[in-house]
Amino acid sequence: MTAIGQNIKMCRERVGISQEELALKIRVGTRTIQRYESGEHTPKLQTILKISTALDVPASELMGEIYYAAPPELDQKPSSL
């Protein structure tokens, strides 16, 4: 799996939509989404932009290093000492 593929999958799951729903939103087949997520194919920049819009994430988040969302408890500010 490529970094882009992993990022697409993780962002898609975080938003809570299926591969089928994402495919409909960006007007491609479900198998195409499966190929992107498995790393079998790499989406073109135009497609990455469509995916980022559909998932409401920056395109850089999809194209960057493997993105791991921090658990909510890590997003909290540390308590004062």
N, C-alpha and C positions, 0 to 999 in steps of 0.2 A: 504494500500500500504506500502510495506517495504521500508526502506532507500535505499537498493540496487535497488529495482524496480524503485523508484523515480529518483535515480541517473542515471540509464540506460536511462529512458525516457527523462530526461532533457538533458543529453549529446547527445542522438540521435537527439533530436529536435534542439539542438544547432548546430550540424553538418549539419542538414537539410536533413536527410534521413528518409524514412518511415520504419515502422516495417517490411514490406515485404523485403525492401532492406537490412536491418540488418540481417534478417533471412537468406537471400541468402548468404550474406558475411560469416556468421558463420556456414552455412549449417545445419540449423534447420528449422522447420516449423514456419510460421507466428504466429500460435496459441501459440507456445512455448514462443515467444517474448511477446505476450500479457499476458501470465501467469506470466512471470518474472516481467513485469512492474506493474501488478496489485497486486503482492505479493502472488499470488496463489501458485507459486513455487519459490524456491530460486535456482539460478544457481549454479552448482558445480564450484570449483575453476578453473578447466580447461576451462570451458565455460566463466567464468568471464574474463580470460586472452584473450580468442578469441574476446569477446565483446570489451575489452579495445583496442585491436589491431585494430579492425574494426572501432572503433570510434576515434582512435588516442588520447586516454586519459590514464593516469596511472590507473592501476587496483585499486590502493589505493583510487582513486577518486570515483570509483564505489562502493567500499566496506565501505567507511568511513561514517561519519555523512551525513545527507542530504545535498547535495551540491547545493548551490544557486550561480549562476554566478552573479558577480557584474555587474551592468550596466556599459557600456563603460565610462561614465562620472566619475565613481568612480575609474576607473583604472588609471586616469591621476594623475600625481604628483601635489601636491598643489603648487599654485603660491607663489613666494617668497614675503615676507612682505616688 
